[in-house]
């Protein structure tokens, strides 16, 4: 059984906003991208596991037309922790979904950005 502190932390993590993010350097290395669907279809995708446990819920919410096709694909890179994924993206490679709280400073310092942010208003 979880202690009350750990249980509380897990519940808070589940309620944190998840955002699609990458670096400006990586985005500029791609051909001209006009939509989220194009971006996700052509990008180097980074996730925790082969089943897109990070990206699939986000895709179902914002680009549902890709839900079926993403299930037939595997991530290009699998990194099993948030900080590792964040570091990979900051280095100028890949696209992933991360909790906004983990990358807020990177967003402010423009190390990472949220592509097509206006298309994702709730």
C-alpha positions as CSV (number, residue, x, y, z in Angstrom):
1,X,0.0,0.0,0.0
2,X,1.2,3.5,-0.8
3,X,1.9,5.9,2.0
4,X,-0.4,8.9,1.9
5,X,2.4,11.2,0.6
6,X,3.3,8.9,-2.3
7,X,-0.3,8.2,-3.2
8,X,-1.0,12.0,-3.2
9,X,2.0,12.5,-5.6
10,X,0.8,9.9,-8.0
11,X,-2.7,11.4,-8.1
12,X,-1.2,14.9,-8.7
13,X,0.9,13.6,-11.6
14,X,-2.2,12.1,-13.3
15,X,-3.8,15.6,-13.2
16,X,-0.8,17.5,-14.7
17,X,-1.2,18.9,-18.2
18,X,0.6,16.8,-20.8
19,X,2.1,18.7,-23.7
20,X,3.6,17.8,-27.0
21,X,7.1,19.3,-27.1
22,X,10.3,19.4,-29.1
23,X,13.2,21.8,-29.6
24,X,13.2,24.6,-32.2
25,X,16.4,23.1,-33.6
26,X,14.6,19.8,-34.2
27,X,11.6,21.5,-35.8
28,X,13.8,23.5,-38.1
29,X,15.4,20.2,-39.3
30,X,12.1,18.9,-40.6
31,X,10.5,19.8,-43.9
32,X,7.8,22.5,-43.7
33,X,5.2,21.0,-41.4
34,X,1.6,22.4,-41.8
35,X,-0.3,20.4,-39.2
36,X,-0.1,18.3,-36.1
37,X,-0.9,15.3,-38.1
38,X,2.0,15.9,-40.5
39,X,4.3,16.5,-37.6
40,X,3.4,13.4,-35.7
41,X,3.5,11.3,-38.9
42,X,7.0,12.5,-39.9
43,X,8.8,13.2,-36.6
44,X,11.2,11.0,-34.6
45,X,8.8,9.9,-31.8
46,X,10.1,9.4,-28.3
47,X,8.2,7.5,-25.6
48,X,8.5,5.4,-22.4
49,X,7.6,2.1,-24.1
50,X,6.9,0.5,-27.4
51,X,3.1,0.9,-26.9
52,X,3.2,4.8,-26.9
53,X,2.1,5.0,-23.2
54,X,2.9,8.7,-23.1
55,X,1.8,9.8,-26.6
56,X,-1.3,7.7,-27.3
57,X,-3.6,9.4,-24.7
58,X,-2.5,12.8,-26.0
59,X,-3.0,11.8,-29.7
60,X,-6.5,10.5,-28.9
61,X,-7.4,13.9,-27.5
62,X,-5.8,16.2,-30.0
63,X,-5.3,14.2,-33.2
64,X,-7.8,11.3,-33.0
65,X,-7.5,10.6,-36.7
66,X,-4.0,9.3,-36.0
67,X,-5.0,7.0,-33.1
68,X,-5.4,3.8,-35.2
69,X,-2.2,4.3,-37.3
70,X,0.0,5.1,-34.3
71,X,-0.9,1.7,-32.8
72,X,0.8,0.1,-35.8
73,X,4.0,2.0,-35.3
74,X,6.7,1.9,-32.6
75,X,8.5,4.8,-31.1
76,X,11.8,5.7,-32.9
77,X,13.4,6.1,-29.5
78,X,12.4,4.5,-26.1
79,X,13.6,6.3,-23.0
80,X,12.1,5.1,-19.7
81,X,12.0,8.2,-17.7
82,X,10.8,11.8,-18.0
83,X,14.1,13.5,-17.4
84,X,15.8,11.3,-20.0
85,X,13.2,12.2,-22.6
86,X,13.5,15.9,-21.6
87,X,17.3,15.8,-22.0
88,X,17.0,14.0,-25.4
89,X,14.5,16.7,-26.7
90,X,16.6,19.6,-25.3
91,X,19.6,18.1,-27.2
92,X,17.8,18.9,-30.4
93,X,16.3,15.5,-31.3
94,X,12.8,14.0,-31.3
95,X,9.2,14.8,-30.4
96,X,7.4,13.6,-27.3
97,X,4.7,14.3,-24.7
98,X,5.8,15.3,-21.3
99,X,4.2,16.8,-18.1
100,X,4.2,20.6,-18.5
101,X,5.5,21.0,-14.9
102,X,8.7,19.1,-15.9
103,X,9.5,21.4,-18.9
104,X,8.1,24.8,-17.8
105,X,11.6,26.3,-17.3
106,X,12.7,24.9,-20.7
107,X,9.7,26.5,-22.3
108,X,10.4,29.8,-20.7
109,X,14.1,29.7,-21.7
110,X,13.0,28.6,-25.2
111,X,15.0,25.3,-25.0
112,X,11.8,23.5,-25.8
113,X,8.5,24.6,-27.5
114,X,5.0,23.4,-28.0
115,X,4.4,23.1,-31.7
116,X,0.9,24.1,-33.0
117,X,-0.1,25.3,-29.5
118,X,-3.1,27.3,-30.8
119,X,-4.6,24.0,-32.2
120,X,-4.6,22.5,-28.7
121,X,-6.8,24.9,-26.8
122,X,-9.1,22.9,-24.5
